[in-house]
Amino acid sequence: MSNVEQRAIVQRATELAEFLAHPEPLLVLTGAGISTASGIPEYRDDKGNWKHAKPVQYREFMDSDFVYRRYWARSSVGWRTMGTAHPNSAHDALVTLERSNRLESLVTQNVDRLHDRAGSSNVINLHGQLGTVSCQSCGETHERDELQADITEQNASWLKAHEARREYNLAKRKPDGDVELEDDAYAGFHPPWCDKCGGRLKPDVIFFGETIPGSTIQATLAAQQKARRLLVIGSSLIVFSGFRIARDFHKRGLPLVILNKGVTRADDLATLKFVDDAGTLLPQALEQL
C-alpha cells in the first residue's frame, strides 16, 4: 500500500471517528458484509447482485416434502460453517462502542448471532436467528446445536458420502447457514421432525414470504425514534426492511452514514459513504476517539 493510500485510509478513519464521537444517540444497522471476515458469505456482490440462488420460500418449505428435505440436507452441511463462526474485529469494535456509551441500539439483518457472541447487549435481530428451531405445529423449541447432533446421528452415512464427494466448498456456502448441493443429493437424507408432535421444524429466522413479528417491528421502530444518527455497516439495503430504516433517517433530516464495500440502495440518501472494510476502518476510527 502506498503512502498516499495509507493517508487516505487514516483520513477516512478520522471522518468516521468524528461521526462516532458525536453525543447524540446512535443506531447501527448491520448486514451480511460485516460477517464475511468470519467466514460467512455475503448475499450479494459489490454491485448488489445475488451471488447465490435465492433462499427458500416459506410456503414451499411448509407445503413441499421435497423442499423441506432439501432445506435440512443443505443446512445440515452448512451448519458446520455457521455454527463454528466467530466474531471478527468489526463485531468487537461495536461492542467497544456500546460499552463506551456511544452506541444506543444495534439492529442486524444477519441471522448468525455473531453480535451476541461478541458481547453486544442491545441487539435486535430483525430477521431472526439460526440458534434455535421451532415446531410450526406445536411451537416446541429446540437448540440448533442439539438438533444438529440428532441430524448427524440419523444421517451419518449420508453425510459421510457427501464429504467424500466434496460437494460442499467455499463457493457453495450460503449466508443463511446452508450450502448448494446437486439436485440428486437429497435422496436418503432424513430431515428432522418435532419429537413432540411430529410437525415441521423451522429455524427461528424470517424466510422469504414470512412477516417480521410485530414485537420485532415495534422494538426496531422504538430504536429508530430514539436515535438521532444512523450508521449502516455491510448492507446493500436492497431488502426493504433495512432500506426503510435508512429512508426514515433521511426523511427526518438526520445523519445517515454508510460503511459498505459495494453499492447500496441508499447511496443517494447518505450524508457520508465509506467504501471500506468494516473490520479495518471501524477499529482505526475507535483508536481516535
N, C-alpha and C positions, 0 to 999 in steps of 0.2 A: 504494500500500500504506500502510495506516495505521500509526501509531507502535505501536499495540497488536500488530498483526500482525508488524511488524518485531521487536519484543521477543520475541514468541513463537518466531520462527524462530531468533533468537540463543540462546534458552533451549534449544531442541531441538538446536542445533548443539553447545551446551555439554554436554548429556547424552550425545550421541554421542561427543564428544571424550573424555569421562571413560571411556566404554566402550573406545574405541580405545587409550587410554593405559595400560590395564591390561597388566602384563608377561607374563601367561600366553599361550601360543601361540594365534594367531587363524587361523581358517579362514574364507574368504569364498566364498560361493556366489552366482553371478550368473545372471540370466535376461534375457529379451528386453528388459525395461524399461530396462536400463542403456544400450541401444544406440539407443533411439528418437531421441535428440538427434543421432545420427549419420545419421539419415535412414532407418533400418531399422525397419519396422513391428513392432508387438507382435503376439503370437498372440491375446491376449485383452484384453477391455476391463477397466475398473476393478472390475467385478463378477465377473470370472473367466469370462465367456462368450466363446466363439470369435468372432473378428472376421472370419475368413476361412473358406473351405471347408477341410475338414480335409486335411492333407498326404497325399501319395501313399502307398499301402501297398507294402511291399517285394515281396510276392508278385505283386501286379498289375504292378508295374514289370518284374519278371522274366518274367512269363507272357504279357503282352499287348503286341503290337507297337504298338497304338494308344496305350496308356498310356505306353509308352516314348517314342514320338514326341511325345506331348503334353507329357511332363515336359521334354524337352530343348527343345522350342519355347518353352515358358514360361520356362525357365531361361536360354535364350539372350538373351531380352529383359531379364529381371530381373537378370542379372549386371552390367548397367550400373550399377545401384544398389549391389549388394553389393560388386562388385569395386573401386569407387571410394570407398567409405565410409571415413571417417577417425575415429580415436578421439576421444572428447569429454572434457570435464573430469572426468567420473566415472572413466573409464578411467585418465586421467592421475593422479587422486588415489590410485588403488590402486597405481600404480607408485611414487608418493612414499611411500606407506605401507609397501610392500615394502622399499624402499631405506633406510628408517629402522629396519628390523628389527622392525616392528610387525605384519607380515603373514607368517605361516608358509607358507600354501598358498592357492591360488586355484583353485576348481572352477567351471567355467562350463557352463551348459546351451546356450550360444549356439554357432553354427557360423560366425560371421562373422570370427573371427581378430583382432578388434579389441584384445583384451588383449595378444596377441603384438605387434601393430603398435605399441601404445602403449609397449611395453618391459617388460611383466611377464615374469619369467623362469621362474616356477614355476607354470605353468598346466596344469591337467588339463582337456582338452576332453571332457567327459562324453558328449556326443552327436556327437563327431567335428568335422570342419571341412570347409568347402567349397573350400579352396585346392588340393586335389589330387583326382584322379579315378582310380579303379582298374577294371581289367577284371575282370568277375565270372567269367571263364573261366580266364584265364592269370595274372592278378594284375599285369599290366603297369600301371605308374603313370604318370600324365600330370599336368603342372601345369595348373590350370584356366585360367589366363590364355592359355597356349599353345593349349589346346583351343578356347578361345573364338575365337581368331584363325582356326582351321580352320573352325569352325562358321559364322563370319561370311562367310568366303570361299565356302563351299559354299551358303550361303543368302542371298546378297546381295540378290537380287530380293525374296525373301520378307520379309526384314527391312525393306527399303525400303517395301514395300507396307503393312506394319503400322505403320510410323512415320507414313505418310501418313494412315492411318485413325485414328491416335491411340488405339489400343486398349490402350495401357499408360499408366497415370497413377498418381498417388499413391494413389488409393483402391483400385487393383487390385494394388499391390505387396504382396508377402508376405515374412515374416521368413525364409523358407528360401531366399531368393535367386531367386524366380521371380515371375511375375505371373499374374493370372487373365485368360484370353482366352476369346472366344466359342467354342462347340463346333465351328464351321465354320472356325476359324482355322488348323487344323493341316495341311490339305491342301497339299501342295507343299513341306512342310518336310522336310529330310533330317537325321535325327539322327546323331550321331557313333557310330562303331563302332571297336573296337580295331584299330589298324593292324598289329598283330602276329598276331592270331588271328581277328579278325572278331567277337569277343564283345561283350556289352553292357557299356557303361561306366556307372559309378555314382559320384557324388561320395562322398568318404570321410566321410559323415555317417550316423547311425543313422536309417534310415527306420522308420516305424511298422510293427511286425511283426517287426523285427530285434532281435537281442540285443546288448547292450553287450559289447564284448570283455572277456574275463577280465582282461587286463592293466590295462585302464582301471578296472575294478571294484576290483582289488587296490590300485591306486595311490590311488583315492578312499578306500577303507577305511583305508589306512595314514595318509592325511592326516587323516581323521576321528579316528582313535585318538590321533594325536599332538597334535591341537588340544584346547584346553580352553575355547574360546569359538567361537561361530558368528555371522557376520553375513551375512544374506541380503539381496541387493540386486536389485530389479527382477524378481522371480519370483513368480508366483502360487502356485507349488509344487503345482499341480494334477497335473502329471506325477509319477508315483510315484518316479522316480529322484532327484528333488530333494527331495520330501517326506520320503523315507526318511532323508535326511541330517539334516533338521531334527528329525524324530521321535527320531533316535538321541541327539542332544544333550539333548533334553528328558528322555528316559528316564534318561540318566546324570546328570541334575540339573545340567547345565552351562548357562551363559547362552546364550540364543538371542535375537538382536536382528534385527528385520526392518525394512528400509527399502524401501518399495514404495508406489506411489501408489494402489493398489487393494487389495481384499481378497485374502487368501491362505488356503490350506488349513491353515496352521499358526498362524493368528492367536491361537487359544485356547491355544497352547503357548508363545507368545513371552514372554520376560522383558520385552521392551520393543519397541514398534512405532512407527515413524516413517512417517507418510503424507506424504511429501515427494518432491521431485525429487532424485534422487541427484546429478545434476550441479551442484546448488546446495548441498545440505546437506553433502555429503562435503568439498568444498573448504573450506567455512566451518568444519567441525569440525577439519580439519587445521591451520587457522590458529591454533587454540587449543592445539595440542599443544606 
